[in-house]
Amino acid sequence: MKIYDLIIIGAGPAGLTSALYAARYRLDVLVISTILGGTMPEAHKVWNFPSYNEISGIELTKKMYEQIKNLNVEIKNEIVTSIEKKKETFEIKTQKNSYQSKKVIITSGREKAKLNLKNEEKFLGKGIHYCATCDSTFYKNKIVAVVGGGNSAMSAALLLGGYAKKVYVIYRGTELKNAEKMLVEQVKNNKKIEFIFNVNVVELIGKDNLESIKLSSDKKLALDGLFIEVGSLPNKEIFKKLKLEYEKDFIKVNNKQETDIKGIFAAGDVTNNPLKQIITACGEGAIAAYSVYLEIQQNLER
Amino acid sequence: MAKNKETQIEINDENFREKVLEASKNTPIIVDFWAEWCMPCLMLSPILESLAEEYQGKFILAKGNTDDTKETTSKYKVQGIPNVKMFKNGKIVAEFVGSLPEDSVREWLDKNL
């Protein structure tokens, strides 16, 4: 079986940058991911990526992808189910295949949290949404709500404000301290958007489609759509066999992006970095690829 | 390889009746509602396209850009994309929302075709 120098799990900004650097170091690299760009294409607009005043997440994704496609990096659209340490290599299993590599960079990011309410699954795409960028246009002149208080909730509210006639932002707290101040100001200046603070969504009501929601304040709100932006966490299931060290739910890395397992690196949102942005993910991805390159060089020299 | 049968078509509001509802009386039609700005759509589309070719006419893939199918998506209450609907005899017999890996799409096809 072929042994790659490096397998990168995930193709968000961290994974794509790792791939870019690894390919330029002439490492034999494979990227495995089901969603190009990770959560980046869900960003309606990115205003803080140097070199662009404003760019959509999907456009930025396409540009990053183009750059590594030109280097002939191999990308497989498969779901990784496990990573296991073997004697000399790592074995990465997907739903249908198995791959071997000398080194691994985990850039699998985070998965969007669900509300874990009854009917949430049933109404998926029928009033319940996790991607405002994908689905906002279906809510022209409708009434919608966004749950959450972070940057993605603010962006979703702004985007929906361009289509819907009314947008509620439902947040369990009052202080929007997790969101960028400029973004919050824009939301607050939008007359279509109304905040409902200090409440949770407790019930999703409707027959075939979502029709209304119940809040923890007992208030009922008639809605056409609910966009869920209540944060996200790494999917740790695939690392189960590795026994990685975590800080809270995130993989602990040092400044070389090394995890506590030799040969396994991590970059981007999956790590315990203090800031989770496209630019920081790119930076970490570059460092991880460089660390991999150095280790492979050292092994060759030995 | 020369294609004997058309396995993939583009649809819009104007030709939906003819190309989907009427045509599904002869062959199952699988409609893929998608948009440029939807990355899950862009991941799913090539999977559906290659399966359409592989299944050699057992179904016809009808690609509906949501910009060109506003009336149709509204009629069928499409609120989330990618949105895939299988039509037989003018009626929806199966559907899913969101991107799926190839194996799952194949399973869905084999179960419902």
HADDOCK unambig.tbl for C-alpha pairs under 7 A between the chains (distance, minus, plus):
assign (segid A and resid 35 and name CA) (segid B and resid 40 and name CA) 6.81 0.50 0.50
assign (segid A and resid 35 and name CA) (segid B and resid 43 and name CA) 6.66 0.50 0.50
assign (segid A and resid 41 and name CA) (segid B and resid 39 and name CA) 6.23 0.50 0.50
assign (segid A and resid 58 and name CA) (segid B and resid 37 and name CA) 6.52 0.50 0.50
assign (segid A and resid 58 and name CA) (segid B and resid 39 and name CA) 6.95 0.50 0.50
assign (segid A and resid 78 and name CA) (segid B and resid 101 and name CA) 6.74 0.50 0.50
assign (segid A and resid 125 and name CA) (segid B and resid 79 and name CA) 5.62 0.50 0.50
assign (segid A and resid 125 and name CA) (segid B and resid 80 and name CA) 4.27 0.50 0.50
assign (segid A and resid 125 and name CA) (segid B and resid 97 and name CA) 6.15 0.50 0.50
assign (segid A and resid 126 and name CA) (segid B and resid 79 and name CA) 5.83 0.50 0.50
assign (segid A and resid 126 and name CA) (segid B and resid 80 and name CA) 6.83 0.50 0.50
assign (segid A and resid 127 and name CA) (segid B and resid 79 and name CA) 6.93 0.50 0.50
assign (segid A and resid 133 and name CA) (segid B and resid 38 and name CA) 6.91 0.50 0.50
assign (segid A and resid 134 and name CA) (segid B and resid 37 and name CA) 6.39 0.50 0.50
assign (segid A and resid 134 and name CA) (segid B and resid 38 and name CA) 4.74 0.50 0.50
assign (segid A and resid 134 and name CA) (segid B and resid 81 and name CA) 6.49 0.50 0.50
assign (segid A and resid 135 and name CA) (segid B and resid 79 and name CA) 6.43 0.50 0.50
assign (segid A and resid 135 and name CA) (segid B and resid 80 and name CA) 5.16 0.50 0.50
assign (segid A and resid 135 and name CA) (segid B and resid 81 and name CA) 6.47 0.50 0.50
assign (segid A and resid 138 and name CA) (segid B and resid 79 and name CA) 5.35 0.50 0.50
